[in-house]
Each structure stands twice: as C-alpha cells, then as structure tokens.
Amino acid sequence: MPYVSGGRVHDSRPIDGLGSVKDLFWGVLNFCYLFFLSLVSPSSSPSRIGGNGQSAPKAPKRRMGGFGGGRGSGPTPPPMGGGG
C-alpha cells in the first residue's frame, strides 16, 4: 500500500519502533472502546457517535406474514412462478 510522507510517495510505511508501537497501542485501545460500546448500547447508530447527539428517527414497526385471523391481512404474497 502506498504511503505518503513529507510529500514523497513510498512503497510501504517505514517500520520504526516507536511509531509502530504507538499505532498498535491506539489500534487496540480503539478496538476495545468500540467493542464495549457495542455491548453497552447495541441500538446506537453511527450517526449518534459524534454528530449533533440526536439519534436518527426510528422506522415504524410493521407486522409481517401470518394468518389474518380477523386482525387484518398481511402483505400480499409474491406472484406464482411459471414457465411456458
């Protein structure tokens, strides 16, 4: 993967001790943070992280399938397949 440093394009990122350890540390820390965030609040959307702090509007719940039973009808079935 190309890497740009100081206006020059390199084939790969140079491996230096301190920079690699620092990037590995922040990568592990970010992974743990997002993992535990998903455990605590699994219904949060990416728009809630950052942004204006307001969650996206929720879609209305729809009943799907099943038999009518006097409660109304469900969605119409797809058309029959045929060949001729």
Backbone as a chain_set.jsonl record, in Angstrom:
{"seq": "MPYVSGGRVHDSRPIDGLGSVKDLFWGVLNFCYLFFLSLVSPSSSPSRIGGNGQSAPKAPKRRMGGFGGGRGSGPTPPPMGGGG", "coords": {"N": [[0.847, -1.166, 0.0], [0.621, 2.202, -0.863], [2.399, 4.881, 0.722], [2.449, 8.127, 1.96], [4.793, 10.475, 2.834], [6.005, 13.452, 3.947], [5.529, 14.631, 1.447], [6.487, 12.826, -0.362], [6.082, 9.753, -2.091], [6.001, 6.504, -0.917], [6.718, 2.959, -1.157], [5.958, 1.347, 0.983], [5.085, 1.762, 4.443], [7.57, 3.003, 6.596], [9.095, 0.939, 9.019], [9.402, 1.742, 12.167], [10.455, 1.599, 15.543], [9.106, 3.106, 17.695], [6.919, 4.438, 16.44], [5.413, 2.311, 15.333], [4.721, 0.856, 17.625], [3.214, 2.742, 18.965], [1.067, 3.11, 17.137], [-0.01, 0.516, 17.195], [-0.809, 0.379, 19.888], [-2.846, 2.409, 19.974], [-4.591, 1.317, 18.132], [-5.442, -1.068, 19.396], [-6.611, 0.049, 21.673], [-8.719, 1.592, 20.541], [-10.192, -0.49, 19.36], [-11.034, -1.956, 21.644], [-12.587, 0.021, 22.919], [-14.676, 0.476, 21.018], [-15.734, -2.105, 20.926], [-16.722, -2.551, 23.579], [-18.502, -0.43, 23.66], [-20.385, -1.26, 21.793], [-21.443, -3.426, 23.17], [-22.665, -2.26, 25.395], [-24.476, -0.398, 24.34], [-26.157, -1.503, 22.009], [-28.054, -0.593, 20.194], [-27.321, 1.81, 19.196], [-26.68, 4.07, 16.556], [-24.327, 4.788, 13.91], [-24.606, 7.518, 13.421], [-25.11, 8.632, 15.872], [-22.742, 8.605, 17.219], [-20.561, 11.062, 17.674], [-21.443, 13.749, 15.56], [-24.563, 15.524, 15.951], [-25.616, 14.606, 18.307], [-28.206, 13.713, 18.347], [-30.411, 11.03, 17.846], [-31.169, 9.004, 14.946], [-34.389, 9.093, 13.298], [-36.769, 6.595, 14.225], [-37.942, 3.767, 12.433], [-41.345, 2.917, 11.707], [-42.957, 0.101, 13.275], [-43.837, -2.847, 11.569], [-46.231, -5.359, 10.981], [-45.53, -8.568, 9.887], [-46.393, -11.126, 7.653], [-48.028, -14.279, 8.56], [-51.318, -15.495, 9.551], [-54.484, -14.018, 8.827], [-56.818, -14.023, 10.666], [-58.869, -12.324, 11.527], [-57.628, -10.063, 12.316], [-56.893, -8.369, 10.36], [-55.17, -8.205, 7.217], [-52.033, -9.516, 6.097], [-49.03, -8.648, 4.283], [-49.227, -8.854, 0.69], [-48.747, -11.932, -1.065], [-45.927, -12.936, -3.151], [-46.107, -13.104, -6.783], [-47.044, -16.164, -8.468], [-44.615, -18.361, -9.741], [-43.944, -19.17, -13.081], [-43.74, -20.942, -16.134], [-43.456, -21.229, -19.557]], "CA": [[0.0, 0.0, 0.0], [1.458, 3.397, -0.904], [2.451, 5.694, 1.933], [2.96, 9.458, 1.656], [5.468, 11.091, 3.972], [6.772, 14.629, 3.552], [5.335, 14.928, 0.043], [7.059, 11.76, -1.193], [5.313, 8.511, -2.079], [6.833, 5.329, -0.627], [6.034, 1.691, -1.4], [5.351, 0.905, 2.238], [5.401, 2.608, 5.588], [8.78, 2.544, 7.27], [8.857, 0.319, 10.321], [10.26, 2.236, 13.235], [10.0, 1.029, 16.803], [8.171, 3.908, 18.468], [5.703, 4.701, 15.672], [4.636, 1.077, 15.211], [4.176, 0.523, 18.942], [2.171, 3.738, 19.238], [-0.094, 2.782, 16.305], [-0.583, -0.719, 17.719], [-1.481, 0.73, 21.144], [-4.083, 3.122, 19.689], [-5.494, 0.392, 17.452], [-6.029, -1.946, 20.416], [-7.474, 0.875, 22.516], [-9.934, 1.904, 19.782], [-10.969, -1.717, 19.215], [-11.688, -2.238, 22.933], [-13.613, 1.033, 23.138], [-15.833, 0.217, 20.161], [-16.311, -3.386, 21.321], [-17.542, -2.366, 24.776], [-19.59, 0.474, 23.305], [-21.429, -2.052, 21.135], [-22.079, -4.269, 24.184], [-23.477, -1.433, 26.285], [-25.539, 0.266, 23.597], [-26.168, -2.091, 20.667], [-29.005, 0.043, 19.283], [-26.854, 3.116, 18.738], [-26.315, 4.112, 15.152], [-23.11, 5.581, 13.718], [-24.888, 8.949, 13.443], [-25.108, 9.11, 17.253], [-21.364, 8.786, 17.65], [-20.201, 12.33, 17.063], [-22.646, 14.387, 15.032], [-25.228, 16.506, 16.797], [-26.1, 13.985, 19.533], [-29.581, 13.252, 18.214], [-30.47, 9.763, 17.123], [-31.973, 9.014, 13.724], [-35.772, 8.707, 13.58], [-36.987, 5.158, 14.145], [-38.948, 3.348, 11.467], [-42.496, 2.309, 12.372], [-42.968, -1.361, 13.261], [-44.853, -3.428, 10.7], [-46.484, -6.789, 11.158], [-45.212, -9.278, 8.657], [-46.812, -12.506, 7.481], [-49.004, -14.86, 9.476], [-52.683, -15.603, 9.064], [-55.286, -12.855, 9.202], [-57.493, -14.295, 11.927], [-59.707, -11.216, 11.954], [-56.807, -8.914, 12.714], [-56.446, -7.686, 9.151], [-54.361, -9.079, 6.374], [-50.618, -9.197, 5.993], [-48.634, -8.232, 2.936], [-49.645, -9.779, -0.354], [-47.672, -12.846, -1.443], [-45.403, -12.674, -4.477], [-46.829, -13.866, -7.814], [-46.6, -17.533, -8.717], [-43.663, -18.502, -10.845], [-44.488, -20.015, -14.145], [-42.909, -21.066, -17.311], [-44.354, -21.7, -20.57]], "C": [[0.897, 1.236, 0.0], [1.321, 4.215, 0.379], [3.081, 7.031, 1.571], [3.544, 10.046, 2.922], [6.298, 12.26, 3.46], [6.654, 14.95, 2.069], [5.911, 13.882, -0.885], [6.226, 10.502, -1.02], [6.283, 7.346, -1.904], [6.017, 4.079, -0.901], [5.328, 1.19, -0.151], [5.785, 1.848, 3.343], [6.658, 2.1, 6.267], [8.45, 2.01, 8.664], [9.882, 0.881, 11.297], [9.649, 1.799, 14.557], [8.907, 1.827, 17.483], [6.856, 4.137, 17.722], [4.811, 3.469, 15.557], [3.99, 0.695, 16.533], [3.044, 1.472, 19.288], [0.911, 3.433, 18.429], [-0.78, 1.509, 16.785], [-1.361, -0.443, 19.006], [-2.823, 1.405, 20.874], [-5.082, 2.238, 18.96], [-6.194, -0.53, 18.431], [-6.993, -1.16, 21.297], [-8.783, 1.222, 21.803], [-10.806, 0.668, 19.595], [-11.721, -2.028, 20.507], [-12.815, -1.25, 23.204], [-14.864, 0.748, 22.308], [-16.506, -1.104, 20.501], [-17.22, -3.214, 22.53], [-18.687, -1.394, 24.533], [-20.719, -0.294, 22.635], [-22.122, -2.989, 22.12], [-23.049, -3.472, 25.046], [-24.671, -0.854, 25.552], [-25.611, -0.293, 22.184], [-27.114, -1.405, 19.696], [-28.513, 1.391, 18.789], [-26.426, 3.014, 17.283], [-25.044, 4.942, 15.014], [-23.383, 7.081, 13.736], [-24.915, 9.504, 14.863], [-23.706, 9.328, 17.769], [-20.843, 10.021, 16.933], [-21.482, 13.03, 16.638], [-23.254, 15.368, 16.007], [-25.826, 15.885, 18.056], [-27.533, 13.501, 19.466], [-29.588, 11.965, 17.41], [-31.363, 9.913, 15.893], [-33.408, 8.606, 14.055], [-35.961, 7.208, 13.365], [-38.109, 4.854, 13.168], [-40.129, 2.735, 12.21], [-42.442, 0.792, 12.256], [-44.106, -1.842, 12.387], [-45.013, -4.885, 11.041], [-46.234, -7.462, 9.828], [-45.758, -10.691, 8.723], [-47.855, -12.966, 8.472], [-50.375, -14.934, 8.824], [-53.485, -14.431, 9.599], [-55.982, -13.031, 10.537], [-58.338, -13.145, 12.418], [-58.918, -9.982, 12.364], [-56.365, -8.101, 11.51], [-55.561, -8.623, 8.355], [-52.921, -8.595, 6.354], [-50.286, -8.735, 4.589], [-49.033, -9.285, 1.916], [-48.457, -10.671, -0.731], [-47.14, -12.499, -2.826], [-46.148, -13.495, -5.518], [-46.223, -15.243, -8.021], [-45.618, -17.535, -9.882], [-44.256, -19.424, -11.906], [-43.517, -20.075, -15.3], [-43.747, -21.613, -18.435], [-43.741, -21.94, -21.827]], "O": [[1.841, 1.308, 0.787], [0.271, 4.233, 1.022], [4.137, 7.065, 0.939], [2.879, 10.11, 3.955], [7.192, 12.077, 2.634], [7.593, 15.491, 1.486], [5.83, 14.042, -2.103], [5.726, 10.222, 0.069], [7.259, 7.217, -2.643], [4.786, 4.112, -0.884], [4.217, 0.664, -0.23], [6.727, 2.625, 3.192], [6.801, 0.898, 6.492], [7.625, 2.574, 9.382], [11.064, 0.54, 11.254], [8.431, 1.649, 14.656], [7.865, 1.265, 17.819], [5.786, 4.038, 18.322], [3.59, 3.573, 15.669], [2.84, 0.257, 16.56], [2.027, 1.055, 19.842], [-0.195, 3.487, 18.967], [-2.009, 1.432, 16.781], [-2.454, -0.976, 19.192], [-3.832, 1.029, 21.47], [-6.29, 2.387, 19.144], [-7.398, -0.757, 18.321], [-8.073, -1.65, 21.629], [-9.85, 1.149, 22.413], [-12.032, 0.763, 19.663], [-12.914, -2.33, 20.472], [-13.884, -1.643, 23.67], [-15.978, 0.775, 22.829], [-17.726, -1.22, 20.381], [-18.361, -3.676, 22.518], [-19.744, -1.528, 25.149], [-21.891, -0.01, 22.883], [-23.291, -3.317, 21.92], [-24.128, -3.956, 25.386], [-25.774, -0.826, 26.097], [-25.171, 0.368, 21.244], [-26.997, -1.606, 18.487], [-29.218, 2.058, 18.032], [-25.883, 2.0, 16.845], [-24.716, 5.72, 15.909], [-22.476, 7.856, 14.039], [-24.762, 10.71, 15.055], [-23.494, 10.148, 18.663], [-20.702, 10.017, 15.71], [-22.505, 12.904, 17.31], [-22.541, 15.979, 16.804], [-26.493, 16.59, 18.812], [-28.033, 12.93, 20.435], [-28.866, 11.826, 16.423], [-32.193, 10.818, 15.81], [-33.624, 7.848, 15.001], [-35.389, 6.624, 12.445], [-39.097, 5.583, 13.086], [-39.935, 2.094, 13.243], [-41.946, 0.255, 11.265], [-45.214, -1.31, 12.453], [-44.039, -5.569, 11.356], [-46.669, -6.988, 8.779], [-45.604, -11.376, 9.734], [-48.491, -12.154, 9.144], [-50.565, -14.491, 7.691], [-53.208, -13.914, 10.681], [-55.748, -12.247, 11.457], [-58.516, -12.996, 13.627], [-59.506, -8.962, 12.723], [-55.524, -7.214, 11.651], [-55.25, -9.726, 8.806], [-52.639, -7.416, 6.568], [-51.186, -8.462, 3.794], [-49.161, -10.465, 2.243], [-47.309, -10.227, -0.718], [-47.83, -11.835, -3.6], [-46.77, -14.497, -5.166], [-45.035, -15.456, -7.778], [-45.779, -16.81, -10.864], [-44.995, -20.357, -11.592], [-42.57, -19.292, -15.374], [-44.666, -22.401, -18.211], [-44.414, -22.348, -22.774]]}, "num_chains": 1, "name": "protein.A"}
